Amino acid sequence: MTALKAVTASSVARKPRLMVTVAALAAGAALTLSGCGAGQVSQTANQAPAVNGNHAEVEEISLRNVHIVYPSEGYTNVKGGKALVALSIVNNSGTVTDELTSVTTDLGQVKITPPAGQSSVKLEPQQTVVSAPAEHSDKSAADSHGADSHGAQPTGQKTADPEAKPATIEITGLTKDITPGLTYTVSFNFKENGTVQVQVPVDAGTEAERHESDKSGPAEAGGHGGGH
């Protein structure tokens, strides 16, 4: 009987140690998993996020998909050169006509060219005016002709003629290089509705247009980071 009690007592004494060991192993596994989670995720590590234009409101005016266009013919986006701002301007008023009188930024002097056949960038009630490169005018109009935040088309909204040459907003004599991934302050001044300041992102271009840096090494197989 004494020997049996001794064996039972010894087994009970070992149980706390066993539980502590298991708990320690579990804690170590949790730390390892959280460390991997802090690194790159294999499915997204090599994906470049799409750059969407910014939105802004001032009184009855809505600005949609405001962005600086990726360099194309005639536009360099580098210091001393030119850049092009693209957006759609929506006049939500049902009765009052407005006008884009000027655009200002510390990036350089801004030149506004009205749509074909117009002397200024006028916004009739419930009308959308597009500023974009000619080759993208159809897409810009289709993407943002007065659509609200849910993509719905306002009732009675007038849209610009997709065959007409759009307005252009050019920043000339750039004071600095314009870099994708950054935003730049641009102010839009309207005759009736006042001024709205927008943090404007830069279009990073398509995959074919992007250039990898010579300082960027190849991605590891599987896209894992941190050696996990």
Secondary structure, 3 states (H helix, E strand, C coil): CHHHHHHHHHHHHHHHHHHHHHHHHHHHHHHHHHHHHCCCCCCCCCCCCCCCCEEEEECCEEEEEEEECCCCCCCCCCCCCCEEEEEEEEECCCCCCEEEEEEECCCCEEEEECCCCCCCEEECCCEEEEECCHHHHHHHHHHHCCCCCCCCCCCCCECCCCCCCCEEEEEECCCCCCCCCCEEEEEEEECCCEEEEEEEEECCCCCCCCCCCCCCCCCCHHHCCCCC
